[in-house]
């Protein structure tokens, strides 16, 4: 039982601390291969898939049109996935005033992936930027994203998501801390070769590398993996900033995490060829460590807690380890029952447990072979 307990603890340590430390060590000793050649400014189209986004779509489109980029080479396509509110009307008005805006309506409703597939038929630009319907970029975000493509080996670039937490909610605080952790890890991975995870609200891909996916596949996850399969690198650009409101309700964040985790698990299954280290080398190791083990970490968390209980009856040291685990989960529970704003003592355990609990539900639905195609605006 002791071996089993410590085995679980070691795996958890590796997933959350060991792997990032290893990437840091490799990044310190790596030489940057970025080739910042002066090239002709590429044409860019921003694609936004939207369903009932009347409250945010106008601001989002105008944000893209006002980017510090040659406006003759920047356009926007909004694909309405059979919206039933005023989304289409709002975008149509913007289109009537600016020929850089195009509205497409997908009928019947078929989901984000199908919307992006359809938009591809209307794209002639060099670079495609993917934006969510509520994603607000910093004024130079697209310019900074595009600059990364001056390296001919780079095929996909993701920016930096910053969660705006105006209300100081607990979920927002935890979510922000989580993204800080992920972004730092992406910095290390970028220096090593390719990053593993991206932010779907601020991504860019060479149009020539875009792959049409099946409707159930998660484009934010599968497109970068296809990029690696085609021999190109996926990079992180910390100067391309996306500001997005964090969710205030734990239930909303939880449902979003379950949906995302389930689709990510299917993405890993569909792209399982990338786990072949003889063909994809270091990236296979990264994908296994950063993603696959992360989604199964909750299994080792539960196992460590269960294994610790009988051990605590035999040794005072294991009584201490059980107490530490108990206090950690108690703090998470208190955070759930009584949100205390801007207090990392509660927000970190709460959000950590929320994310991992979502993985349990996602794993269960994955085993049941459930798939998700359509989506709701993020607040739901």
Secondary structure, 3 states (H helix, E strand, C coil): CHHHHHHHHHHHHHHHHHHHHHHHHHHHCCCCCCCCCCCCCCCEEEEEEECCCCCCHHHHHHHHHCCCCCHHHEEEEEEECCCCCCHHHHHHHHHHHCCCEEEEECCCCCCHHHHHHHHHCCCCCCEEEEECCCCEECCCHHHHHHHHHHCCCEEEEEEEEEEECCCCCHHHHHHHHHHHHHHHHHHHHHHHCCCCCCCCCEEEEEHHHCCCCCCCCCHHHHHHHHHHHCCCEEEEEEEEEEEEECCCCHHHHHHHHHHHHHHHHHHHHHCHHHHCHHHHCHHHHHHHHHHHHHHHHHHHHHHHHHHHHHHHCCCHHHHHHHHHHHHHHHHHHHHHHCCCCCCHHHHHHHHHHHHHHHHHHHHHHHHCCCCCCCCCCCCC
